[in-house]
Amino acid sequence: MKHFYLLFILITSVSFAQLTPPTELQDYYSGVDFNKTGTNLFDDLETITVNKHTNFLSYTPGIWEASKVTDLDPTNSGNVLLLYGYDDSDRNHITDRSRSKFDNGGNNGSDWNREHTYPKSLGNPNLGESGPGSDAHHLRPSDVQMNSDRGNRKFADGSGNAGTASSNWYPGDEWKGDVARMIMYMYVRYGSRCLPSNVCVGTNNAIDSNMINLLLDWNAEDPVSTIEDNRNTYHANTSNTYAQGNRNPFIDNPYLATVIWGGTPAENRWGEAAEPDTEAPTIPTNLTASNPTATTVDLAWTASTDNTAVVAYNVYVDNSYYVSTNNVSTTFTVTDLSSETTYSFSVLATDAAGNTSALSNSVSETTLEDSTPPTGDSCLSETFENIPTNASSYAERTWTGDDGGTWIATDARTDQSLNSRSICIRNGNLTAPAVTGGIGSLTVTTQLTFSGSAGTFDVLVNGNSVGTIPYSDDNTTSTTTTISNINIEGNVTVVLDNQSTSNRVRIDDLSWTCYSSLSVDDTSLNAVNIFPNPVESNQIKVSSNDILQFEIYNILGRRISSGQTKNQSISVENLKAGIYILKLSNGLQQITKKLVRK
């Protein structure tokens, strides 16, 4: 399958070192043409990494037993090395670098457990505990508490020992290269299900926006360790009981990442590296801004030149990075701007080696007045992406929701997923932020988490019951319910109260429309659905014969596309894998749906 959406012809003129695997690896890599670069080399590595993966380990006991062999401390064969650990002498078990290989389990303070470097919940869909969720190439021993501290935090830049970096996670100077190569492996093995951009914070790679340049830096800065080589050697030998059969190619040669994605040149373990490209492109010139609308401005400029090839331009708005064009076009439309606002624009050029020019001249343009007539709107929409870090205990949880208000869940855990992240409530309730626009109709998805019986949540608006939200006794099937014609105006507070005293139920994608006098007579959008969802093709269907206006927003609230439905369909061809918010409007009402692109 293809994972890139750029013209990689641009990087073929870059000088790369000759890649010839050593004798002991030539049979394994016999199907790979190492004269290829970019997407072509990626595809060859993907094919062999998938085809050689012949033994699929169980999460228990497979990964436990494999780790006791592959992760042995080179200085003490009775211990395993603990990912993110750095000090065995400070009397703090959390920071331990190694521990007895037999002390595996879940006891905090004494055991090590299995760290998913690519968190299960950040996969698309959730990685679970089979397939990618039990792939030994990214599962590493880690102290129980250290593993919990990391949770599903995304990797981010830092220095020194492992720990939080703002709300993200720095793996530590010793481990950052290991992490980078494991994330690269998961990408080449599982493709869009395990995108690096979903687990790492940083600038997107100009060649492949799914790759994050920080991982390329870590791959170059932290050389392959003995433990990485030992793991690769074990798993490639299918005579070993817990060997998968495949290798991590970026451990065998970190320079493969350089040939595919450019960036900071990594060590070439198969020979001398080519002379690095250190020459930056020239500065783009003659930047102009024109054709303003209420939300967009068109940019155009004169192309930069480079000794190898310019591969992309980065656009800056008000001196802050906005987006990479991911191509060499010298025109771009900046979208999702505020109306009647003056903005400053500039651009810079980048080449395959990651060299960038200085910023171009700056130009300003003012967006127009928004003449779009007002429509009915979604008063509140919550995807639960901002709930606290995964926790398996039941307690009161509070967080800031997608719309900025404070949510409260009692007797709740945060380690479960449904469409994506979800809140799981046992004998408690979910309280939404108060809103001023009233409520028309409410929609929510529920699913029993473990074993239990069918049941309901009572929906309370300002303390009065307006209906119930059911869930079935089948914990593999979700239920999406809409309560129509609630029609309460003014200030409202909504509470979902679990009527069971023991059922543990996941809640996801909760939204409601504002009160409108139109909603009393016109509920045509309440029953509209989109399918398939998640969507793998280039179109998603809408169950309405009407021509509807649509807007698609990413999870950060930036509008990605807009238009009208055509033949009951919306094109999602240009959407990368991820989670989006789809707003549909008929001019009288508006509904919000979560859209998952695979």
DOLUM-144565 format. One record per residue: residue in one letter; x, y, z of N, C-alpha, C in turn. Coordinates in steps of 0.2 Angstrom, whole numbers, plus 5000, padded with zeros to 4 digits. Atoms other than C-alpha are relative to their C-alpha. Example, Ala and Ser with C-alpha at 12.3 -4.5 7.8 and 13.67 -1.06 7.14 Angstrom:
BEGIN
a500449945000506249785039500450065000/s499649944999506849955036499650055003/
This chain:
BEGIN
m500449945000500050005000500450065000/k499749945000500550184997499950045006/h500149964993500850305012500250074998/f499749945001501550455003499650044995/y500449965005500650594993500450054997/l499649955003502050684986500449984994/l499650025005503150684971500749995002/f499350024997504750594977500550014994/i499549985005505550634960500550055002/l499649954998506150784969500649995004/i499450024996507350694980500549964997/t499650055003508150584967500750034998/s499449965002509450714963500550005006/v499650004994510050704981500549955000/s499550055000511750614983499949965007/f500050044994511550464995500649954999/a499550055000512850335000499749944997/q500250075002512850164992499849965005/l500350044995511850045002500149934998/t499950075002512449865002500049975007/p500050044994511949755017500649965001/p499450054999513349655025499849934999/t500250075002513449475021499549965004/e500550044995512449405036499350034999/l500749985001510949515031499850004992/q500249995007510949505012499549954998/d500550045001509849355012499350025002/y500649974997508549435023499750064995/y500249945004508549595012500049994993/s499950025007508649504995499450034996/g500649985004506949574990500050085000/v500049934999507449754993500550034995/d499549965005508249874979500250065004/f499749954996509349984989500350064996/n499849945004509650094974499450055000/k500649965000507850164977500150055006/t500149954994507450314988499350025001/g500749984998505950394996499549955000/t500650054999504250304994500249934997/n499850065003505050174983500449955005/l499650044995506250114996499649985006/f500550014994504950135010499549944998/d500550065002503750015000500449935000/d499650065000505149884998500149985007/l499950024993505549885016499349985004/e500750024998503649885020499949924999/t500250075002503449725010500449955003/i499650064997504949625017499850005008/t500250004993504449685035499449965002/v500750034999502649625033500149934999/n499950075002503149465024500449965005/k499650034996504449415036499749995007/h500350004994503349435051499549945000/t500450065001502749255052499849975007/n500250024993502549225071499750065004/f500449944997501249335079500049985008/l499950024993501649335098499450025004/s500549984996500349335111500250055005/y499949954995500249475123500349975007/t499850044994500349345137499949934998/p499449984997501449255139500650024995/g499549995005502349285122500450065001/i499649944999502949465125500450005007/w499650014994503449425143500649964999/e499450045001504549285138500550024995/a499549975005505249365123500450065003/s499649954997505749515133500549985005/k499550034995506649405146500649984996/v499450025004507849355132500350064996/t499749955005507949505120500250065004/d499849944997508149645133500449995006/l499550014994509449575145500550055000/d499549954999510649695152500749974998/p499350035002512349665143500549995006/t499550004994513249695160499749955005/n500350054995512049575170499549964997/s500550045004511149435161499449985004/g500550014996510049415176499450065000/n500449945000509249585173499850024993/v500249975006508249665159500150085001/l500049925000508549855154499350025000/l500749975000507049965158500050064996/l500149955004506550085145499950075004/y500149934996506650275151500450005006/g499750004994507650215166500750034999/y499349975000509350295171500450005006/d499650004994509950265189499849945004/d500150064995510050105199500250015007/s499749994993510850185214499750065004/d500349944996509750335219499449985005/r500550034995508550215229499350034998/n500649985003507150275218499849954995/h500150055004506350125210499750024993/i500349975007505450235196500650014995/t499549985005507150285189500549944998/d499550055001507950115189500149984992/r499850025007508850065173500049934998/s500050075001508849885176499749965006/r500350034995507949755186500049924998/s500050075001507849565188499549984995/k500550025005507049485173499449965002/f500650044997505949375184499550055004/d500549954997505149535192499550034995/n500549975004503849555179499349995003/g500750004998502049605183499850075001/g500349944999501049745189500150045007/n499949974993501649785207500450064999/n499749945000502149965208500650005006/g499549994996503849985216500549945000/s499650065001504549805212500049974994/d500050045006504049745195500150054994/w500049975006504249795177499449974996/n500550025004502949785164500150024993/r499949995007502649805145499850074998/e500149935003502849985138499850004993/h500149995007501950015122500350074998/t499749945003503150145114499550044996/y500549975004501750175102499349985004/p500650014996500250195114499449974996/k500650045004498750075110499550054998/s500549955001497550225112500150044994/l499849955005498450325099500049974993/g500050035007498350195085499350024997/n500649995004497050215072499749944996/p500349994994496050115077500549985006/n499650024994496650065095500449944998/l499650055002498049945094499849935004/g500250064996497349825107500649965003/e499550044997498349685114500249944995/s499950055005498549575098500350044993/g499849975006499349615081500550065002/p499549954998500249785083500050025007/g500049994993499749795101500449945003/s499550054997500849635104500649994995/d499450005004502249675092500650015004/a499449994996503849645101500550054998/h499549955002504849775091499850075003/h500149944997503949915100499849995008/l500250014993503549835117500749995004/r499450004996504949865130499949995007/p500150004993505149825148500150075003/s500049944997504849975159499850005007/d500250004993504650015178499250014999/v500749995000502750005182499850075001/q500249934999502650185188500350044995/m499849965005503750255175499649994994/n500450025006502650165162499350045001/s500649964999501150245170500150085000/d499849935001501950415171500050024993/r500149995007502150405152499350004998/g500750015003500450345149499950004993/n500049995007499950395132500250074997/r499749945001500950555132500350004993/k499650005006501650605115500750025001/f499349984999503550615113500150074997/a499849935002504250785112500750015002/d499349994999505950865112500250025008/g499849984994506950885128500749985001/s499350024999508650845136500149975007/g499950034994509350745150499749935001/n500350064999508450605158499250004998/a500750005002506650545154499650035005/g500549974996505150635160499550044996/t500549955003503750755156500350064997/a499849935004504050895143499450034999/s500649965000502651015146499449945002/s500550054999501150895144500249944996/n499850065004502150775133500549965004/w499550044997503550655136500749994996/y499350015003505450655133500349935002/p499850074998506150475133500750005003/g499450004997507850525139500649994995/d499550005005509550545130500249944998/e499850075002509950365131499549964996/w500550045003508350305124499650034994/k500449975005507750435111500149974993/g499850035006508650345097499649934999/d500450075000507850175102499250024998/v500749985001506150265102499850024993/a500149985007506350345085500049944996/r499950065005506850185077499449955001/m500650044999505350095085499450034997/i500549965003504150225079500049994993/m499950005007504850215062499849924998/y500250075002504650025062499349995000/m500750015000502850035067499750034994/y500349965006502550155053500149954993/v499950045006503350035040499749935000/r500350064999502549885047499250005000/y500850005000500749945050499750064996/g500249945004500650105039499650055004/s500449954998499250225042499749985007/r500250014993498750135058500450025005/c499549984996500350185066500450064998/l499749945002500750365060500550035005/p499649964995502250445068499750075002/s500249934998501350615068499449995005/n500550014995500050535080500349995007/v499750014994501350505093500650045002/c499449964999502650635092499850084998/v500249935001502550825093500650034997/g499449975004503650925081499850024993/t500249985006503750995064499949944995/n500150055004503050885050500650004994/n499550015005504350815037499850034994/a500249975006504350915021499949944994/i500150065005504450745011499349965001/d500550044998503150655021499750035006/s500349974994501950745033499849965005/n500150054995501650585042500649995005/m499450014996503450585048500150075004/i499849944996504050705062500750015000/n499349995000505750785060500449985006/l499750014994506150765078500249935001/l499850075000506250575076500649994996/l499450005004507450595062500650025004/d499449974996508550705073500249955006/w499850054995508450575087500449944997/n499750065004508850435075500850014999/a499349985002510450525070500450025007/e499649984994510950585088500249955004/d499950064996510750425097500249944996/p499950065004511650275089499749945002/v500350064998511050105089500449975006/s499750034994511350015105500149925000/t499950075000511949835109499349975001/i500750034999510149795116499650004994/e500449995007509349855099500349944996/d499750065004510549735090499849935002/n500150064998510249595101499249984999/r500750015002508349615099499949984993/n500150025007508449615080500349934998/t499750075001509649465080499549945002/y500450054997508449365091499449994995/h500650015004506849405081500149984993/a499950025007507549375064500149925000/n499850075000508049195069499349965002/t500750034999506349095067500149935004/s499950064995507148945077499950025007/n500149974993506949055093499349995001/t500750014999505349015101499650065000/y500449945000504749195103500250054995/a499749955006505549265087499450014995/q500549995004504349355076500249994992/g499750025007505449325060500250064996/n499849945003505549505055500550045004/r499549954997506849645059499850074999/n500149935001506849825062500550034995/p499449985004507749895047500350065002/f499649934998508150065055500549985006/i499450024996509149965068500649984996/d499550025004510049875055500450054997/n499749945002510450045047499650065000/p500449944999509850205053500050054994/y500049965006510350285037499549994995/l500650015005508850205028499550065001/a500449944998507850345037500250064996/t499749945004508950475029499850004993/v500150015007508750405012499250004998/i500750005001506850395014499750075001/w500349944998506450555023500450065000/g499549945000508050665022500150025007/g499949984993508350765038500750005002/t499350014997509850755049500349934998/p499850065002510950625041500249955006/a499950054995511050465052500649964998/e499450045001512450345054499849954995/n500150055005512650235039500549945002/r499650064998513150065046500249954995/w499850055005513349985029500550044995/g499549975004514750105023500050075001/e499949934999515250285022499450044997/a500549965002513950415021500250054995/a499849955005513850535007500150075003/e499949934997514450715010499350035001/p500749974998512950795019499950074996/d500249945004512050935010499850055006/t500049944995512251095021499850064996/e500249945004511751215007499250025001/a500849994999510051305011499850034993/p500349975006508851354997500150085000/t500149935000508751534992499450035002/i500649984997507451644999499550014995/p500549985005505751654990499950075000/t500149935001505451824983499350024997/n500649975003504051934977499349975002/l500650034997502751864989499450055000/t500649965000501051934986499449975004/a500650034997499351914995499450044997/s500549985004497751934986499349965001/n500750045000495851884984499849985007/p500350024993495351895002499349995000/t500750014998493751825008499950015007/a500150004993493051815025500449965004/t499750054997494051665029500749984997/t499450035004495451645016500450064997/v499649965004496851735007500549964996/d499650035004497851684992500750035000/l499349985000499751684992500349984993/a499650025006500951684977500750035001/w499349984999502851694976500449984994/t499550025005504351674965500449945003/a499750074997505151494967500850025002/s499350004998506751474977500449954996/t499650055003508251374970500549975005/d499650044996509351244978500649964997/n499550045003510951144975499849934998/t500350075002509950984975499250014998/a500749995002508051014976499650035005/v500549974995506751124985499449955000/v500550055000505451004991499350035003/a500649974997504151115000500250075002/y500049944997503751285007499650005006/n500449994994503251335024499750065001/v500449945000501951465026500050025008/y500149974994501951585041499550055000/v500549954999500551685048500150045006/d499849954994500951835059500649975004/n499450024998502651765061500049935003/s500150064997502051595067499949954995/y500150065004502251425058499349984999/y500750025002500551385049500049934997/v500050065004500851245037500649994995/s499550025006502051155025499649994994/t500350015006501451155007500149934998/n499850065002502250985005500049994992/n499850005007502551024987500350064998/v499649955002503451144976499650054996/s500449955003501951244970500250075003/t499849934997502251434972499350045001/t500649974998500451474976499749965006/f500350034994499451434992499450045002/t500649974997497751474999500049995008/v500150004993497751515018499350005002/t500750014998496151455026499950015007/d500250004993495151465042500350065004/l499849944997495551645045499450045003/s500649964997494451765055499850064996/s500249945004493451895046500250075003/e499949944998493852075046500650015004/t499350004997495652045052500650014996/t499449995004497352105046500549945002/y499450054999498651965044500650014996/s499449995003500451965040500249934998/f499850065002501151825029500750004997/s499350015003502851755024500149934999/v499950075002503551595017500849995000/l499350025001505251495017500049944996/a499950065003505951355007500449955004/t499650064996506551185013500249954995/d499850055005507551055004500049935003/a500150074998507650865006500449985006/a499650014994509050875019499850045006/g500249974994508050985030500350075000/n499849935000508951145026499550054998/t500549955001507851305026500350064998/s499849935002507951475018499850045006/a500349954996507651635028499350014998/l500649985002505951705028500050054994/s500149955005505351795013499850075002/n500349944998504751975013499349995003/s500750014997503151995023499550054997/v500549965003501552055016499349995004/s500650004996499852095024499450014996/e500750005003498052075019499550005005/t500650004995496352105028499549964997/t500650045002494951975027499450045000/l500649965001493252035022499549985006/e500550014996491652045032499749934999/d500450075001490751875035499350024998/s500749995002489151885025499649945000/t500350064999488651705029499450015004/p500650004995486851705036500049965006/p500050054994486651635053499649944999/t500450075000486051455055500049975007/g500050034994485551345068500749965001/d499450024999487051275077500149955005/s499950044995487751145088500250045006/c499849964994487751215106500649975003/l499450034996489051085112500149934996/s499850065003490050945105500649985004/e499450024996491250835115500249934997/t499750065003492450705108500449965005/f499750034994493250665125500849994998/e499250015001495050685117500450035005/n499649974995495550795131499949985007/i500050034993495150685146500649995003/p499350014997496550655159500349944997/t499650065002497950535155499749945003/n500450074999497350355155500149985007/a500050024993496950295173499449955000/s500450065000496150125176499650005007/s500450004994495450175194499450044999/y500649965000493750245197500050065005/a499949944996493750425203499650054997/e500349945004493050595199500550034996/r499649975005493750665183499850064998/t500249935003493750845177500550014994/w499649985005494350915161499750054996/t500349955005494151055148499849974994/g500350045006493050995134500250044994/d499949975007493151035115499850075000/d500349945001492151185117500250055006/g499749964995493151255132499750005007/g500350014994491951215146500349945004/t499850054995492251105162499549955000/w500450065000491650925161500249975007/i499950034994491450825177499749934999/a500350065000491250635178500249965006/t499950044994491050535194500149934999/d499950085001491650355197500149984993/a499950005007492450365181500849984999/r499350015002494050295172500150034993/t499949965007494950365157500449964996/d499650045005495850215149499749964995/q500450045005494550155138499950044994/s500149975006494150195120499449974997/l500550025004492650185109500150024993/n499849975006492650285093500750025000/s499349984998494250355100500150005007/r500050004992494550405118499350015002/s500749994997493050395129500050005007/i500050004993492550415147499649945002/c500450064998491950255156499850015007/i500349994994490750275170499749945003/r500350064997490250145183499450035004/n500649984996489050205197500150075001/g499949935000489150385193499650044995/n500349965005488650525181500550044997/l499749955004489250645168499750064999/t500349945000488950825169500450054995/a499749955006489250945154500050075003/p500049934999489651125155499350034999/a500649965001488151245157500150044993/v500049965006487751325140499450055000/t500549954999486651475137499549994994/g500450005006485851425120499549955000/g500550055000484651295126500249934997/i499950075003484451115119499449984996/g500550025005483551055104500049925000/s500050085000484050865102500749985002/l499450034997485450765110500249934997/t499850075003486550625102500649985004/v499550024996487750515111500149924998/t499950075001488650345108500249975007/t499950044994488750215122500249934999/q499850085000489450035125500249985006/l499850044994489549915139500849994999/t499350015001491449905143500249935002/f499950074999491549735151499449965000/s500650045000490349605156499450045004/g500549964996488649665163499349994996/s500750015003486849685158499850064996/a500349945003485849805147499850055005/g500249954995485449965155499950074996/t500149935002485150155153500350055004/f499949944997485750325157499450055000/d500549955000484450455163500350064998/v499849945002484650615154499650065004/l500349954995484350765166500250074997/v499949935002484150945159499750045006/n500249964995484151065173499649965006/g500250044995483750925185499449964998/n500650045002482250855175500149954995/s499950055005482250695165499650024994/v500349995007481950715146500149944996/g499950065004482350535141500649965003/t499550044998483550395142500549984995/i499550025005485150335133500149935002/p499950074998485250145132500749974998/y499450045003486650025130499849935001/s500250075000486549835126500549965005/d499650054996487249685136500649974995/d499450025004488449655121500650055000/n499449954999490149735125500450014994/t499749995006490649725107499750054995/t500449965004489349835100499850065003/s500249944998489050015102499350024998/t500749975001487350115102500150075000/t500049935001487150285095499350025001/t500749994998485550365102499950084999/t500249935000484750535098499350015003/i500749984997483350615109499850064997/s500249945004482450735098499550045004/n500649964998481250875102500150015008/i499949984993481950915119499850075001/n500249935001481751095115499950045007/i500049964994482251185131500450064999/e499749945002482751365129500450035006/g499649974995483951475139500649965003/n499550044996485251415152499849935001/v500250074998485351225153500749975002/t499550044998486451105162499749934999/v500250075002486450925156500449955004/v499750064996486850765166499849944998/l500150075001486950585161500149965006/d499950044994486650475176499949934999/n500050085001487050285175499549975005/q500650034996485450195182500349935003/s499750074998486550035185500550025006/t499549994995487550015201500749964999/s499450045001488849905193500350004993/n499850005007488849915174500550064999/r499549955002490450005167499950024993/v500249985006489950105152500450054997/r499649955003490950195139499550054997/i500449955003490250365133500550044995/d499649965005490850455117499650044995/d500449965005490350585104499450035002/l500749974998489050675114500050074997/s500249935003488250835106499350015001/w500849985001486650935106500050064996/t500149945003485951065096499750055004/c500349954996485451235102499250004999/y500849995001483551275105499950054995/s500249955006482751355090499249994999/s500750015001480951385087499949964993/l500150045006481251305070500149935001/s499950074999481751145078499449965002/v500650034998480051115085499649974994/d500450025006479351095067500549964995/d499550035005480951045057500549965004/t499550044996481950905064500449954994/s499850045005482550845047500749985000/l499350024999484450835052500149955005/n499950054994484150735068500249934998/a500050075001484050575059500649994994/v499550015006485550605046500649975003/n499450044998486950485048500550004994/i499550015005488650465039500349935000/f499850075000489350305033500449994994/p499750034994490550215033500450045004/n499649964995491350285048500349955005/p499449975003492850255050499949994992/v500050005007493050285031500749984997/e499450015003494450205021500050024992/s500049985007493850255003500150085000/n500049925001493850434996499450045001/q500649974999492050464999499649985006/i500450024995490850465014499350024998/k500749995002488950445011499750045006/v500549964996487650565019499349974999/s500750025000485950495023499550054999/s500449945001485050645016499950014993/n500149985007484250684999500150074999/d499949935001484450865002500850024999/i499349975000486050964997500150045006/l499849974994486851005013500750044999/q499449974999488251125017500449965005/f499650034995489751045026500750045001/e499349984998491351095035500349955004/i499650054996492750975041500550045003/y499549974996493851025055500449955003/n499650054997495350945062499950005008/i500250014993495450895081500350075003/l499849944997496351065084499550064999/g500549955002494851165077500150044994/r499849965006495651215061499549974994/r500450025005494451205046500449974994/i499650035005495151085033499750014993/s500350005007493851085019499250025001/s500749994999492051145016499750004993/g500350015006490751135002499349985001/q500650035000489151054997500049924999/t500050075002488650874997499849994993/k500150025007488550794980499849934999/n500250075001487550644976500049965007/q500050034993487350614995500749985002/s499350024998489250604996500450075002/i499549954999490750705003500649974998/s499450035002492450684996500550015006/v499550004995493750645009500749984998/e499450025003495150614997500650035003/n499449964997496350745004500150005007/l499950004993496150705022500549945002/k499550054997497550615031499649965005/a500350044995497150475043500050045006/g500049964994496550545059499250015002/i500749984998494950615068499850074998/y500249945002493950755062499350015002/i500749984998492350855066499750024993/l500449985006491050865052499450035002/k500649964998489750995053499650004993/l500450005006488250985041499450055002/s500549944999486951125039499550004994/n500549995005485351145029499750074999/g500249935000485251325032499550025005/l500449994995484051305046500349975007/q499750044995484951175057500749984999/q499350035001486651115060500149945005/i499950054995487250955067500849984999/t499350015000489050895071500149925001/k499850075000489750715068500850005001/k499350015000491450645072500149954994/l499950045006492250575056500749975001/v499350034999493750455057500249974993/r499750025006494850435042500549955001/k499550054999495850275041500550004994/
